[in-house]
Amino acid sequence: MFKQFLFFSSLLFLFGCKLEKKQPLPLETSLNTTSIEYASGFKIDHMASGIMVIKVLSPWPDADATYTYALIPKNMQSTITLNKNEYDAIIPIPIKNVVVTSTTHIPALEELGVLEKLIGFPGTQYISSKAARKRIDSKQIKELGANEKLNTEVVLALQPNLVVGFAINSGNTMYQTLQRSQIPVVYNGDWAEQTPLGKAEWIKFFAPFFDKVDEANTIFKQIEKSYLDAKKLASTATTRPTVLSGALYKDVWYLPGGNSWGARFLKDANADYLWNNTSESGSLSLSWESVLEVAKNAEYWIGPAQFSSYKELNSSSPHYSQFDAFQKRKIFSTANTTGETGGTLYYELAPQRPDLVLKDLIHILHPGLLPNYNPFFFKPLL
């Protein structure tokens, strides 16, 4: 439902320039740390030697494993030797090319102005970015197969400097194969963040690989300001409309838990999300009867899964028509905002642009606050 999954990428570069007679640089010589205010899944240390160390603390939800990556400026490779046992990958920077594995990675590359460095992606048909589609059509971005079954032969032939991967656990043999072939793989855990600005802040994770740290800081500050300004505006609303979300899959109604990414948007939009007091950070799995009992009179229905029209919704289940939001035509969906190949743009771009999501919701739930705003993701159900 609110699960957006698109994730997989390939990484490589020479592990070269290691002079055995030099002393390995100790990991502990940290000079300062990149300011990470909202994301909890990674940190970046700037070492006294001039290298950067990225630690991925939450590569997936409830992960026991953490990963440590050393980034060495190319002009320093001949003067620094690192103990490879202390790092999961050592990457010379800036990189010349990259493979990524989730559509949520595409907007960060585009915002940083490095989309031309993307040379491979699994499932290119799911990419909605217009700029990326042009590069796919001109064969500049190679198709790498399915997310779970990355075509390692094609990746090895591409010899990327880096693969940015996604995983739900540590048992991904596909990435291990690439690493054994000296193609560095780094895990990106942006999808595991539970706050809108936390997801968006992962642009700072991508930036050091391309020598774009200052640019990432500027981009994120603009998004942060836009989001916080919208949140402040929403707080001035004199009413808090009640909201239902999600839809049935077979006999189970899935909707966002109270500590989830989706619920946080509704809270910041000053809405009364009817499951806001639940503790789950993922989805709740409920019967339609229990949902009807709580939300029959909900004023709005935000995000009815993949449904794009009332006809489609009603054909799927007659239960839906019992809700006031259905009867009063107060259902809003992201399903009708799609890219060239039919991919839902929300899944690709929303994590990078939470400010647009929040403004959409404010426009819907508090019409007087943003009267001239044109919604970007959420549109009325057809």
BALOBA-1460 file (C-alpha; in Angstrom, 3 decimals):
// residues 382
<rec num="1" residu="m" x="0.000" y="0.000" z="0.000"/>
<rec num="2" residu="f" x="2.067" y="2.834" z="1.278"/>
<rec num="3" residu="k" x="4.966" y="0.523" z="0.531"/>
<rec num="4" residu="q" x="7.054" y="1.846" z="-2.189"/>
<rec num="5" residu="f" x="9.698" y="-0.456" z="-3.173"/>
<rec num="6" residu="l" x="12.147" y="0.192" z="-5.768"/>
<rec num="7" residu="f" x="15.699" y="-0.474" z="-4.927"/>
<rec num="8" residu="f" x="18.859" y="-1.688" z="-6.534"/>
<rec num="9" residu="s" x="22.153" y="-0.393" z="-7.834"/>
<rec num="10" residu="s" x="25.681" y="-1.305" z="-8.724"/>
<rec num="11" residu="l" x="28.920" y="0.159" z="-7.508"/>
<rec num="12" residu="l" x="32.563" y="-0.136" z="-8.445"/>
<rec num="13" residu="f" x="36.004" y="1.456" z="-8.469"/>
<rec num="14" residu="l" x="39.575" y="0.451" z="-8.113"/>
<rec num="15" residu="f" x="40.668" y="-0.627" z="-4.705"/>
<rec num="16" residu="g" x="44.095" y="0.293" z="-6.009"/>
<rec num="17" residu="c" x="46.918" y="2.539" z="-4.895"/>
<rec num="18" residu="k" x="47.492" y="0.548" z="-1.706"/>
<rec num="19" residu="l" x="51.177" y="0.659" z="-0.861"/>
<rec num="20" residu="e" x="51.783" y="-2.134" z="1.598"/>
<rec num="21" residu="k" x="54.590" y="-0.341" z="3.415"/>
<rec num="22" residu="k" x="52.381" y="2.551" z="4.511"/>
<rec num="23" residu="q" x="50.693" y="2.486" z="7.907"/>
<rec num="24" residu="p" x="46.916" y="2.012" z="7.753"/>
<rec num="25" residu="l" x="45.074" y="5.135" z="8.836"/>
<rec num="26" residu="p" x="43.099" y="4.512" z="12.031"/>
<rec num="27" residu="l" x="39.339" y="4.917" z="11.852"/>
<rec num="28" residu="e" x="39.140" y="7.078" z="14.982"/>
<rec num="29" residu="t" x="40.678" y="10.330" z="13.695"/>
<rec num="30" residu="s" x="37.370" y="12.138" z="13.146"/>
<rec num="31" residu="l" x="37.561" y="15.883" z="12.582"/>
<rec num="32" residu="n" x="33.861" y="16.757" z="12.322"/>
<rec num="33" residu="t" x="30.514" y="15.298" z="11.320"/>
<rec num="34" residu="t" x="28.059" y="16.330" z="8.615"/>
<rec num="35" residu="s" x="24.938" y="17.785" z="10.191"/>
<rec num="36" residu="i" x="22.136" y="15.216" z="9.898"/>
<rec num="37" residu="e" x="19.055" y="16.620" z="11.615"/>
<rec num="38" residu="y" x="16.191" y="14.303" z="10.695"/>
<rec num="39" residu="a" x="17.522" y="11.064" z="9.184"/>
<rec num="40" residu="s" x="18.414" y="8.372" z="11.699"/>
<rec num="41" residu="g" x="19.818" y="5.809" z="9.273"/>
<rec num="42" residu="f" x="23.241" y="7.235" z="8.433"/>
<rec num="43" residu="k" x="26.013" y="9.565" z="9.540"/>
<rec num="44" residu="i" x="29.026" y="11.085" z="7.789"/>
<rec num="45" residu="d" x="32.347" y="11.737" z="9.530"/>
<rec num="46" residu="h" x="35.009" y="13.975" z="8.018"/>
<rec num="47" residu="m" x="38.382" y="12.599" z="9.028"/>
<rec num="48" residu="a" x="41.501" y="14.606" z="9.789"/>
<rec num="49" residu="s" x="43.221" y="12.845" z="6.887"/>
<rec num="50" residu="g" x="40.746" y="14.281" z="4.370"/>
<rec num="51" residu="i" x="38.730" y="11.113" z="3.807"/>
<rec num="52" residu="m" x="35.044" y="10.765" z="4.633"/>
<rec num="53" residu="v" x="33.487" y="7.824" z="6.447"/>
<rec num="54" residu="i" x="29.807" y="7.068" z="5.847"/>
<rec num="55" residu="k" x="28.112" y="4.788" z="8.363"/>
<rec num="56" residu="v" x="24.769" y="3.275" z="7.416"/>
<rec num="57" residu="l" x="23.115" y="2.567" z="10.744"/>
<rec num="58" residu="s" x="19.733" y="1.307" z="9.485"/>
<rec num="59" residu="p" x="20.066" y="-0.331" z="6.070"/>
<rec num="60" residu="w" x="16.633" y="-1.891" z="6.624"/>
<rec num="61" residu="p" x="14.050" y="-1.815" z="9.462"/>
<rec num="62" residu="d" x="15.228" y="-3.417" z="12.717"/>
<rec num="63" residu="a" x="18.618" y="-4.226" z="11.220"/>
<rec num="64" residu="d" x="21.313" y="-5.652" z="13.479"/>
<rec num="65" residu="a" x="23.992" y="-4.929" z="10.890"/>
<rec num="66" residu="t" x="25.638" y="-1.578" z="10.239"/>
<rec num="67" residu="y" x="27.928" y="-0.735" z="7.330"/>
<rec num="68" residu="t" x="30.961" y="1.539" z="7.140"/>
<rec num="69" residu="y" x="32.283" y="3.010" z="3.910"/>
<rec num="70" residu="a" x="35.473" y="5.022" z="3.376"/>
<rec num="71" residu="l" x="35.567" y="7.644" z="0.640"/>
<rec num="72" residu="i" x="39.065" y="8.670" z="-0.474"/>
<rec num="73" residu="p" x="39.605" y="11.729" z="-2.719"/>
<rec num="74" residu="k" x="41.364" y="10.504" z="-5.843"/>
<rec num="75" residu="n" x="44.152" y="13.039" z="-5.455"/>
<rec num="76" residu="m" x="44.986" y="11.462" z="-2.071"/>
<rec num="77" residu="q" x="45.024" y="7.807" z="-3.119"/>
<rec num="78" residu="s" x="48.800" y="7.649" z="-3.370"/>
<rec num="79" residu="t" x="49.280" y="8.979" z="0.155"/>
<rec num="80" residu="i" x="46.671" y="7.059" z="2.143"/>
<rec num="81" residu="t" x="46.309" y="3.369" z="2.900"/>
<rec num="82" residu="l" x="43.329" y="2.097" z="4.853"/>
<rec num="83" residu="n" x="42.861" y="-1.151" z="6.692"/>
<rec num="84" residu="k" x="40.316" y="-2.890" z="4.446"/>
<rec num="85" residu="n" x="39.102" y="-4.988" z="7.360"/>
<rec num="86" residu="e" x="37.644" y="-1.879" z="9.004"/>
<rec num="87" residu="y" x="35.428" y="-0.965" z="6.046"/>
<rec num="88" residu="d" x="32.724" y="-2.629" z="4.019"/>
<rec num="89" residu="a" x="33.862" y="-0.710" z="0.941"/>
<rec num="90" residu="i" x="36.579" y="1.785" z="0.053"/>
<rec num="91" residu="i" x="35.587" y="4.127" z="-2.777"/>
<rec num="92" residu="p" x="37.749" y="6.701" z="-4.613"/>
<rec num="93" residu="i" x="35.776" y="9.931" z="-5.156"/>
<rec num="94" residu="p" x="34.359" y="11.640" z="-7.072"/>
<rec num="95" residu="i" x="32.945" y="8.670" z="-8.932"/>
<rec num="96" residu="k" x="32.473" y="8.786" z="-12.698"/>
<rec num="97" residu="n" x="29.444" y="6.513" z="-12.918"/>
<rec num="98" residu="v" x="26.969" y="4.651" z="-10.748"/>
<rec num="99" residu="v" x="24.270" y="1.995" z="-10.712"/>
<rec num="100" residu="v" x="21.282" y="2.572" z="-8.399"/>
<rec num="101" residu="t" x="18.509" y="0.131" z="-7.609"/>
<rec num="102" residu="s" x="15.469" y="2.128" z="-6.430"/>
<rec num="103" residu="t" x="13.430" y="4.753" z="-8.236"/>
<rec num="104" residu="t" x="13.626" y="6.770" z="-5.009"/>
<rec num="105" residu="h" x="17.341" y="7.237" z="-5.776"/>
<rec num="106" residu="i" x="16.664" y="8.942" z="-9.124"/>
<rec num="107" residu="p" x="15.412" y="12.329" z="-7.811"/>
<rec num="108" residu="a" x="18.518" y="12.782" z="-5.621"/>
<rec num="109" residu="l" x="20.797" y="12.246" z="-8.627"/>
<rec num="110" residu="e" x="18.695" y="14.626" z="-10.689"/>
<rec num="111" residu="e" x="18.642" y="17.330" z="-7.999"/>
<rec num="112" residu="l" x="22.434" y="17.070" z="-7.583"/>
<rec num="113" residu="g" x="22.922" y="17.450" z="-11.333"/>
<rec num="114" residu="v" x="24.626" y="14.063" z="-11.757"/>
<rec num="115" residu="l" x="21.945" y="12.052" z="-13.547"/>
<rec num="116" residu="e" x="24.303" y="11.636" z="-16.510"/>
<rec num="117" residu="k" x="26.483" y="9.443" z="-14.291"/>
<rec num="118" residu="l" x="23.721" y="6.826" z="-13.932"/>
<rec num="119" residu="i" x="24.593" y="3.949" z="-16.278"/>
<rec num="120" residu="g" x="22.356" y="1.107" z="-15.095"/>
<rec num="121" residu="f" x="19.089" y="0.347" z="-13.288"/>
<rec num="122" residu="p" x="16.965" y="-2.774" z="-12.678"/>
<rec num="123" residu="g" x="13.434" y="-2.313" z="-14.000"/>
<rec num="124" residu="t" x="13.882" y="0.851" z="-16.081"/>
<rec num="125" residu="q" x="10.198" y="0.708" z="-17.065"/>
<rec num="126" residu="y" x="9.327" y="1.920" z="-13.552"/>
<rec num="127" residu="i" x="11.319" y="5.149" z="-13.834"/>
<rec num="128" residu="s" x="9.114" y="8.229" z="-14.345"/>
<rec num="129" residu="s" x="11.696" y="11.043" z="-14.465"/>
<rec num="130" residu="k" x="11.516" y="12.692" z="-17.905"/>
<rec num="131" residu="a" x="15.255" y="13.327" z="-17.969"/>
<rec num="132" residu="a" x="16.015" y="9.734" z="-17.015"/>
<rec num="133" residu="r" x="13.587" y="8.367" z="-19.608"/>
<rec num="134" residu="k" x="15.428" y="10.251" z="-22.338"/>
<rec num="135" residu="r" x="18.654" y="8.602" z="-21.257"/>
<rec num="136" residu="i" x="16.962" y="5.197" z="-21.135"/>
<rec num="137" residu="d" x="15.606" y="5.679" z="-24.665"/>
<rec num="138" residu="s" x="19.088" y="6.597" z="-25.916"/>
<rec num="139" residu="k" x="20.560" y="3.469" z="-24.243"/>
<rec num="140" residu="q" x="22.665" y="5.529" z="-21.823"/>
<rec num="141" residu="i" x="21.002" y="3.775" z="-18.868"/>
<rec num="142" residu="k" x="21.173" y="0.007" z="-19.253"/>
<rec num="143" residu="e" x="18.440" y="-2.375" z="-18.148"/>
<rec num="144" residu="l" x="19.728" y="-4.644" z="-15.353"/>
<rec num="145" residu="g" x="16.834" y="-7.039" z="-14.843"/>
<rec num="146" residu="a" x="14.566" y="-7.331" z="-11.822"/>
<rec num="147" residu="n" x="15.301" y="-5.771" z="-8.451"/>
<rec num="148" residu="e" x="15.589" y="-9.094" z="-6.635"/>
<rec num="149" residu="k" x="17.539" y="-10.686" z="-9.480"/>
<rec num="150" residu="l" x="19.992" y="-8.052" z="-10.606"/>
<rec num="151" residu="n" x="21.778" y="-9.250" z="-13.738"/>
<rec num="152" residu="t" x="25.280" y="-9.430" z="-12.302"/>
<rec num="153" residu="e" x="26.797" y="-10.305" z="-15.681"/>
<rec num="154" residu="v" x="25.590" y="-7.034" z="-17.180"/>
<rec num="155" residu="v" x="26.731" y="-5.106" z="-14.100"/>
<rec num="156" residu="l" x="30.183" y="-6.679" z="-14.291"/>
<rec num="157" residu="a" x="30.370" y="-5.750" z="-17.975"/>
<rec num="158" residu="l" x="29.455" y="-2.140" z="-17.151"/>
<rec num="159" residu="q" x="32.148" y="-1.960" z="-14.450"/>
<rec num="160" residu="p" x="30.454" y="0.855" z="-12.499"/>
<rec num="161" residu="n" x="32.388" y="2.815" z="-9.908"/>
<rec num="162" residu="l" x="29.607" y="2.196" z="-7.424"/>
<rec num="163" residu="v" x="26.400" y="0.229" z="-6.881"/>
<rec num="164" residu="v" x="23.860" y="1.738" z="-4.491"/>
<rec num="165" residu="g" x="21.803" y="-1.167" z="-3.245"/>
<rec num="166" residu="f" x="18.685" y="-1.944" z="-1.291"/>
<rec num="167" residu="a" x="18.021" y="-4.991" z="0.842"/>
<rec num="168" residu="i" x="15.585" y="-6.293" z="3.454"/>
<rec num="169" residu="n" x="18.295" y="-8.333" z="5.186"/>
<rec num="170" residu="s" x="21.989" y="-9.187" z="4.958"/>
<rec num="171" residu="g" x="21.562" y="-12.329" z="2.852"/>
<rec num="172" residu="n" x="21.863" y="-10.752" z="-0.587"/>
<rec num="173" residu="t" x="24.299" y="-12.984" z="-2.488"/>
<rec num="174" residu="m" x="23.924" y="-10.832" z="-5.595"/>
<rec num="175" residu="y" x="25.707" y="-7.922" z="-3.925"/>
<rec num="176" residu="q" x="28.305" y="-10.245" z="-2.449"/>
<rec num="177" residu="t" x="29.150" y="-11.435" z="-5.961"/>
<rec num="178" residu="l" x="29.745" y="-7.854" z="-7.080"/>
<rec num="179" residu="q" x="31.911" y="-7.104" z="-4.055"/>
<rec num="180" residu="r" x="34.068" y="-10.161" z="-4.719"/>
<rec num="181" residu="s" x="34.641" y="-8.724" z="-8.188"/>
<rec num="182" residu="q" x="35.888" y="-5.483" z="-6.574"/>
<rec num="183" residu="i" x="32.785" y="-3.475" z="-7.423"/>
<rec num="184" residu="p" x="31.926" y="-1.595" z="-4.222"/>
<rec num="185" residu="v" x="28.337" y="-1.845" z="-3.036"/>
<rec num="186" residu="v" x="26.813" y="0.540" z="-0.509"/>
<rec num="187" residu="y" x="23.406" y="0.113" z="1.116"/>
<rec num="188" residu="n" x="20.922" y="2.960" z="1.017"/>
<rec num="189" residu="g" x="18.300" y="2.841" z="3.780"/>
<rec num="190" residu="d" x="16.234" y="5.909" z="2.876"/>
<rec num="191" residu="w" x="13.089" y="3.773" z="2.614"/>
<rec num="192" residu="a" x="13.399" y="2.727" z="6.278"/>
<rec num="193" residu="e" x="13.102" y="6.312" z="7.584"/>
<rec num="194" residu="q" x="9.783" y="7.132" z="9.245"/>
<rec num="195" residu="t" x="9.684" y="10.924" z="8.914"/>
<rec num="196" residu="p" x="9.196" y="12.945" z="5.724"/>
<rec num="197" residu="l" x="12.256" y="15.135" z="6.229"/>
<rec num="198" residu="g" x="14.254" y="12.088" z="7.348"/>
<rec num="199" residu="k" x="13.736" y="10.451" z="3.955"/>
<rec num="200" residu="a" x="14.521" y="13.651" z="2.080"/>
<rec num="201" residu="e" x="17.759" y="14.170" z="3.995"/>
<rec num="202" residu="w" x="19.286" y="11.088" z="2.322"/>
<rec num="203" residu="i" x="20.290" y="13.385" z="-0.519"/>
<rec num="204" residu="k" x="23.246" y="14.106" z="1.771"/>
<rec num="205" residu="f" x="24.162" y="10.408" z="1.561"/>
<rec num="206" residu="f" x="24.577" y="10.595" z="-2.218"/>
<rec num="207" residu="a" x="26.402" y="13.931" z="-2.290"/>
<rec num="208" residu="p" x="29.933" y="12.916" z="-1.121"/>
<rec num="209" residu="f" x="30.310" y="10.317" z="-3.868"/>
<rec num="210" residu="f" x="30.006" y="13.108" z="-6.451"/>
<rec num="211" residu="d" x="31.750" y="15.930" z="-4.545"/>
<rec num="212" residu="k" x="28.380" y="17.677" z="-4.166"/>
<rec num="213" residu="v" x="28.189" y="18.155" z="-0.399"/>
<rec num="214" residu="d" x="27.517" y="21.896" z="-0.484"/>
<rec num="215" residu="e" x="24.869" y="21.467" z="-3.168"/>
<rec num="216" residu="a" x="23.080" y="18.799" z="-1.144"/>
<rec num="217" residu="n" x="23.046" y="20.985" z="1.952"/>
<rec num="218" residu="t" x="21.530" y="23.864" z="-0.020"/>
<rec num="219" residu="i" x="18.903" y="21.665" z="-1.688"/>
<rec num="220" residu="f" x="17.861" y="20.080" z="1.586"/>
<rec num="221" residu="k" x="17.627" y="23.433" z="3.387"/>
<rec num="222" residu="q" x="15.227" y="24.647" z="0.705"/>
<rec num="223" residu="i" x="13.064" y="21.527" z="1.043"/>
<rec num="224" residu="e" x="13.175" y="21.755" z="4.841"/>
<rec num="225" residu="k" x="12.111" y="25.410" z="4.820"/>
<rec num="226" residu="s" x="9.300" y="24.743" z="2.372"/>
<rec num="227" residu="y" x="8.061" y="21.828" z="4.495"/>
<rec num="228" residu="l" x="8.267" y="23.643" z="7.834"/>
<rec num="229" residu="d" x="6.595" y="26.748" z="6.412"/>
<rec num="230" residu="a" x="3.735" y="24.574" z="5.141"/>
<rec num="231" residu="k" x="3.461" y="22.796" z="8.489"/>
<rec num="232" residu="k" x="3.292" y="26.157" z="10.279"/>
<rec num="233" residu="l" x="0.570" y="27.293" z="7.902"/>
<rec num="234" residu="a" x="-1.423" y="24.106" z="8.555"/>
<rec num="235" residu="s" x="-1.242" y="24.730" z="12.296"/>
<rec num="236" residu="t" x="-3.298" y="27.900" z="11.817"/>
<rec num="237" residu="a" x="-6.327" y="25.930" z="10.590"/>
<rec num="238" residu="t" x="-9.298" y="26.176" z="12.917"/>
<rec num="239" residu="t" x="-10.581" y="22.669" z="12.147"/>
<rec num="240" residu="r" x="-8.971" y="19.209" z="12.071"/>
<rec num="241" residu="p" x="-10.882" y="17.089" z="9.557"/>
<rec num="242" residu="t" x="-11.087" y="13.345" z="10.179"/>
<rec num="243" residu="v" x="-9.206" y="11.137" z="7.723"/>
<rec num="244" residu="l" x="-9.398" y="7.517" z="6.589"/>
<rec num="245" residu="s" x="-6.644" y="5.889" z="4.521"/>
<rec num="246" residu="g" x="-5.725" y="2.663" z="2.739"/>
<rec num="247" residu="a" x="-7.865" y="-0.029" z="1.153"/>
<rec num="248" residu="l" x="-8.612" y="-3.742" z="1.098"/>
<rec num="249" residu="y" x="-6.254" y="-6.322" z="-0.310"/>
<rec num="250" residu="k" x="-8.207" y="-9.568" z="-0.477"/>
<rec num="251" residu="d" x="-9.919" y="-9.564" z="2.949"/>
<rec num="252" residu="v" x="-7.463" y="-7.321" z="4.802"/>
<rec num="253" residu="w" x="-7.573" y="-3.526" z="4.984"/>
<rec num="254" residu="y" x="-4.049" y="-2.101" z="5.079"/>
<rec num="255" residu="l" x="-3.513" y="1.438" z="6.317"/>
<rec num="256" residu="p" x="-0.634" y="3.461" z="7.831"/>
<rec num="257" residu="g" x="0.280" y="2.920" z="11.469"/>
<rec num="258" residu="g" x="0.337" y="5.941" z="13.737"/>
<rec num="259" residu="n" x="4.145" y="6.273" z="13.657"/>
<rec num="260" residu="s" x="4.499" y="5.761" z="9.913"/>
<rec num="261" residu="w" x="5.656" y="8.106" z="7.191"/>
<rec num="262" residu="g" x="2.133" y="8.479" z="5.827"/>
<rec num="263" residu="a" x="0.601" y="9.217" z="9.228"/>
<rec num="264" residu="r" x="3.237" y="11.875" z="9.914"/>
<rec num="265" residu="f" x="2.177" y="13.784" z="6.805"/>
<rec num="266" residu="l" x="-1.433" y="13.843" z="8.004"/>
<rec num="267" residu="k" x="-0.375" y="14.961" z="11.464"/>
<rec num="268" residu="d" x="1.737" y="17.791" z="10.049"/>
<rec num="269" residu="a" x="-1.184" y="18.768" z="7.805"/>
<rec num="270" residu="n" x="-3.219" y="19.257" z="11.015"/>
<rec num="271" residu="a" x="-5.628" y="16.425" z="10.250"/>
<rec num="272" residu="d" x="-7.266" y="13.998" z="12.644"/>
<rec num="273" residu="y" x="-6.024" y="10.703" z="11.227"/>
<rec num="274" residu="l" x="-8.243" y="8.154" z="12.928"/>
<rec num="275" residu="w" x="-5.428" y="5.675" z="13.630"/>
<rec num="276" residu="n" x="-2.912" y="8.284" z="14.726"/>
<rec num="277" residu="n" x="-2.698" y="6.837" z="18.253"/>
<rec num="278" residu="t" x="-1.472" y="3.417" z="17.126"/>
<rec num="279" residu="s" x="2.221" y="2.683" z="17.626"/>
<rec num="280" residu="e" x="3.091" y="0.872" z="14.382"/>
<rec num="281" residu="s" x="5.652" y="2.481" z="12.085"/>
<rec num="282" residu="g" x="4.531" y="0.342" z="9.138"/>
<rec num="283" residu="s" x="1.075" y="-0.821" z="8.100"/>
<rec num="284" residu="l" x="-1.881" y="-1.911" z="10.178"/>
<rec num="285" residu="s" x="-3.793" y="-4.983" z="8.987"/>
<rec num="286" residu="l" x="-7.491" y="-4.716" z="9.835"/>
<rec num="287" residu="s" x="-10.872" y="-6.155" z="8.887"/>
<rec num="288" residu="w" x="-13.141" y="-3.949" z="6.800"/>
<rec num="289" residu="e" x="-15.752" y="-4.139" z="9.577"/>
<rec num="290" residu="s" x="-13.361" y="-2.625" z="12.125"/>
<rec num="291" residu="v" x="-12.386" y="0.126" z="9.670"/>
<rec num="292" residu="l" x="-16.042" y="0.918" z="8.953"/>
<rec num="293" residu="e" x="-16.793" y="1.108" z="12.674"/>
<rec num="294" residu="v" x="-14.103" y="3.744" z="13.189"/>
<rec num="295" residu="a" x="-14.160" y="5.661" z="9.914"/>
<rec num="296" residu="k" x="-17.660" y="5.433" z="8.414"/>
<rec num="297" residu="n" x="-18.131" y="9.166" z="8.976"/>
<rec num="298" residu="a" x="-14.562" y="10.241" z="8.166"/>
<rec num="299" residu="e" x="-14.622" y="13.497" z="6.202"/>
<rec num="300" residu="y" x="-11.796" y="12.555" z="3.838"/>
<rec num="301" residu="w" x="-10.248" y="9.402" z="2.451"/>
<rec num="302" residu="i" x="-6.605" y="9.999" z="1.530"/>
<rec num="303" residu="g" x="-4.679" y="7.379" z="-0.427"/>
<rec num="304" residu="p" x="-7.025" y="4.495" z="-1.411"/>
<rec num="305" residu="a" x="-4.093" y="2.303" z="-2.469"/>
<rec num="306" residu="q" x="-3.865" y="1.810" z="-6.252"/>
<rec num="307" residu="f" x="-7.455" y="2.770" z="-7.066"/>
<rec num="308" residu="s" x="-7.920" y="5.655" z="-9.497"/>
<rec num="309" residu="s" x="-11.727" y="5.930" z="-9.847"/>
<rec num="310" residu="y" x="-14.934" y="5.476" z="-7.867"/>
<rec num="311" residu="k" x="-16.115" y="2.927" z="-10.415"/>
<rec num="312" residu="e" x="-12.955" y="0.873" z="-9.945"/>
<rec num="313" residu="l" x="-13.221" y="1.144" z="-6.177"/>
<rec num="314" residu="n" x="-16.864" y="0.079" z="-6.112"/>
<rec num="315" residu="s" x="-16.251" y="-2.804" z="-8.524"/>
<rec num="316" residu="s" x="-13.493" y="-4.086" z="-6.279"/>
<rec num="317" residu="s" x="-15.720" y="-4.213" z="-3.183"/>
<rec num="318" residu="p" x="-19.252" y="-2.992" z="-2.387"/>
<rec num="319" residu="h" x="-18.075" y="-2.285" z="1.178"/>
<rec num="320" residu="y" x="-16.370" y="0.925" z="0.051"/>
<rec num="321" residu="s" x="-19.653" y="2.637" z="-0.799"/>
<rec num="322" residu="q" x="-20.693" y="2.541" z="2.862"/>
<rec num="323" residu="f" x="-18.179" y="5.233" z="3.805"/>
<rec num="324" residu="d" x="-19.276" y="8.876" z="3.860"/>
<rec num="325" residu="a" x="-16.096" y="9.935" z="2.035"/>
<rec num="326" residu="f" x="-17.128" y="7.674" z="-0.864"/>
<rec num="327" residu="q" x="-20.680" y="8.945" z="-0.932"/>
<rec num="328" residu="k" x="-19.613" y="12.607" z="-0.730"/>
<rec num="329" residu="r" x="-16.788" y="12.216" z="-3.260"/>
<rec num="330" residu="k" x="-14.056" y="13.169" z="-0.814"/>
<rec num="331" residu="i" x="-11.459" y="10.580" z="-1.840"/>
<rec num="332" residu="f" x="-8.015" y="11.662" z="-3.087"/>
<rec num="333" residu="s" x="-5.415" y="9.458" z="-4.722"/>
<rec num="334" residu="t" x="-1.891" y="9.573" z="-6.166"/>
<rec num="335" residu="a" x="-2.746" y="6.857" z="-8.712"/>
<rec num="336" residu="n" x="-3.657" y="9.357" z="-11.437"/>
<rec num="337" residu="t" x="-0.324" y="11.192" z="-11.362"/>
<rec num="338" residu="t" x="1.869" y="8.974" z="-13.495"/>
<rec num="339" residu="g" x="4.999" y="9.102" z="-15.591"/>
<rec num="340" residu="e" x="5.431" y="8.343" z="-19.266"/>
<rec num="341" residu="t" x="5.442" y="4.570" z="-18.757"/>
<rec num="342" residu="g" x="2.610" y="4.542" z="-16.221"/>
<rec num="343" residu="g" x="4.646" y="4.512" z="-13.026"/>
<rec num="344" residu="t" x="3.085" y="6.315" z="-10.058"/>
<rec num="345" residu="l" x="5.170" y="9.459" z="-9.617"/>
<rec num="346" residu="y" x="4.452" y="9.577" z="-5.881"/>
<rec num="347" residu="y" x="6.527" y="6.476" z="-5.222"/>
<rec num="348" residu="e" x="9.544" y="7.924" z="-7.010"/>
<rec num="349" residu="l" x="9.529" y="11.599" z="-6.100"/>
<rec num="350" residu="a" x="7.545" y="12.004" z="-2.870"/>
<rec num="351" residu="p" x="10.374" y="10.845" z="-0.547"/>
<rec num="352" residu="q" x="12.605" y="13.571" z="-2.032"/>
<rec num="353" residu="r" x="9.886" y="16.257" z="-2.070"/>
<rec num="354" residu="p" x="7.839" y="15.883" z="1.123"/>
<rec num="355" residu="d" x="7.040" y="19.588" z="0.986"/>
<rec num="356" residu="l" x="4.918" y="19.008" z="-2.129"/>
<rec num="357" residu="v" x="3.083" y="16.132" z="-0.427"/>
<rec num="358" residu="l" x="2.310" y="18.270" z="2.600"/>
<rec num="359" residu="k" x="1.081" y="21.196" z="0.496"/>
<rec num="360" residu="d" x="-1.182" y="18.831" z="-1.441"/>
<rec num="361" residu="l" x="-2.733" y="17.624" z="1.811"/>
<rec num="362" residu="i" x="-3.153" y="21.138" z="3.202"/>
<rec num="363" residu="h" x="-4.870" y="22.230" z="-0.016"/>
<rec num="364" residu="i" x="-7.271" y="19.271" z="0.249"/>
<rec num="365" residu="l" x="-7.962" y="19.322" z="3.984"/>
<rec num="366" residu="h" x="-7.888" y="23.105" z="4.582"/>
<rec num="367" residu="p" x="-9.000" y="24.635" z="1.255"/>
<rec num="368" residu="g" x="-8.797" y="28.212" z="2.460"/>
<rec num="369" residu="l" x="-5.091" y="28.068" z="3.364"/>
<rec num="370" residu="l" x="-3.681" y="27.434" z="-0.126"/>
<rec num="371" residu="p" x="-6.539" y="28.506" z="-2.399"/>
<rec num="372" residu="n" x="-4.496" y="28.972" z="-5.594"/>
<rec num="373" residu="y" x="-2.286" y="25.912" z="-5.179"/>
<rec num="374" residu="n" x="-2.299" y="23.216" z="-7.867"/>
<rec num="375" residu="p" x="-1.889" y="19.751" z="-6.268"/>
<rec num="376" residu="f" x="1.129" y="17.816" z="-7.507"/>
<rec num="377" residu="f" x="0.604" y="14.226" z="-6.297"/>
<rec num="378" residu="f" x="-2.867" y="13.922" z="-4.734"/>
<rec num="379" residu="k" x="-5.808" y="14.413" z="-7.094"/>
<rec num="380" residu="p" x="-9.547" y="13.772" z="-6.634"/>
<rec num="381" residu="l" x="-10.556" y="10.208" z="-7.462"/>
<rec num="382" residu="l" x="-12.075" y="10.115" z="-10.943"/>
